[in-house]
Amino acid sequence: MTEQYKEPAPYKKDSENPFESMLARFDKACEIINLDEGIYNYLKSPVKQVIVSIPIQLDNGKVVAFEGYRVIHNTALGPSKGGVRFAHDIDLDEVKALSAWMTWKCAIANLPFGGAKGGVKCDPSKLSMSELEKITRRYTANLLEIFGPDNDIPAPDMNTNEQIMAWIMDTYSMHQRKFVTGVVTGKPIIIGGSRGRREATGRGVMIATLAALKKKGLNPEETTTVVQGFGNVGSVSAQLMAEQGSKIIAISDVSGGYYNESGININKAIEFVQKNKVLEGGNFGEKISNEELLELKCDILIPAAREDQITSQNASKIKARLIVEGANGPTAADADQILTDKGIMVIPDILANSGGVIVSYFEWVQNRLGYFWDEADINNRLNRMMNEAFEFVYLTALEKETSMRIGAYIYAIEKVSTALKLRGIYS
Ligand code: NAD
């Protein structure tokens, strides 16, 4: 299928380095709690960073070597957990930032996991299924010593899905000479996946949004919502917020956005994207750019696409009352204060999008038990755990007189550093 594989131009605009963005918040939180300098230095850097070469033969016979990454940020609380992203502009710093966010996210959600992240620098839209399968299998084979149900457990992220998780599980199992379902989460249900996993991140975003609305004394039925990104997280968040009675007035994806003040029919948009891959041509309202979408007047803004969408350049123009971060790192660190000064409540990524890793944890538990729960059970457990995490972060932020974001970092860092101190430093 692939005539000639060519790397597209990098997407990144004026964004800051995501790892620096993570560190800026980490530093602020450590300063507030006066974290021991040794522990600070330990937690600052990932414990392991691996770069692998992934040579595969394309459908046209040519050999191309892709670059793959796996970064383990920390394992104080348990085996590391984190998704695998396929993107043409991914780099080590992005994976390092994402791995650290996973450490904090798992700690906040009270999961027995540390944090990791992985990725392959490739453009999946230019690769055939068989090429993607080869990349996935070789990536897994190169990381056999890293992965494992008790070591490091990957999951889906941007441009990776259930099929890719199935190939990871199969490759790992073939090498182990046994069926190892717990090595990866986000698998298809028939081979050990969990009910509710596909919708889990969007469902978690909805749960976090409802919790925040309650604190603000707002009823979801009286709100308008804008969603950036219409993939797994964005589309499910939009669908579930619409089910809660919120009017979804704008949606977007990589092809651009649509604004409709009377509300967009999200189920129709999902059907359209299933057929056409992108929103473009869907006639859902007035066409707008992703930049315009972020600046629309609305109650709830859910950035669910990618990093650094809200920056110091557009933060002052944001008119939402509440931002719920479906994506990882959608707000650059230098935009934080601008949003706080405007009185906008931000539910940070490490809390708002933790529904995915929470249900991944359920999948891992079910794989170990060999017994599977029904969807109502999954959703009830998710609801309880997300609300508990929200409340702990909210109380920490109140107690330390800081934002929800820094409150979330403080809550996570205190937990991980307590575990580190209890385990001791093995020298
Ligand atoms: P996805 O690949 O399913 O969807 C990404 C969406 O964003 C697509 O609609 C794409 O068109 C759109 N997009 C890409 N670039 C864009 C741009 N520049 N402007 C506007 N839209 C753009 O990915 P996903 O799994 O939904 O992940 C989205 C975000 O959520 C990522 O930051 C990811 O790390 C985070 N996240 C995902 C999960 C999960 O379970 N999938 C869990 C936690 C966090």
Residues whose N, C-alpha, C, O or C-beta is under 5 A from the ligand:
A	BS01	NAD	P156 D157 M158 N159 T201 G229 F230 G231 N232 V233 G234 S252 D253 V254 N290 A304 A305 R306 G326 A327 N328 N353 G356
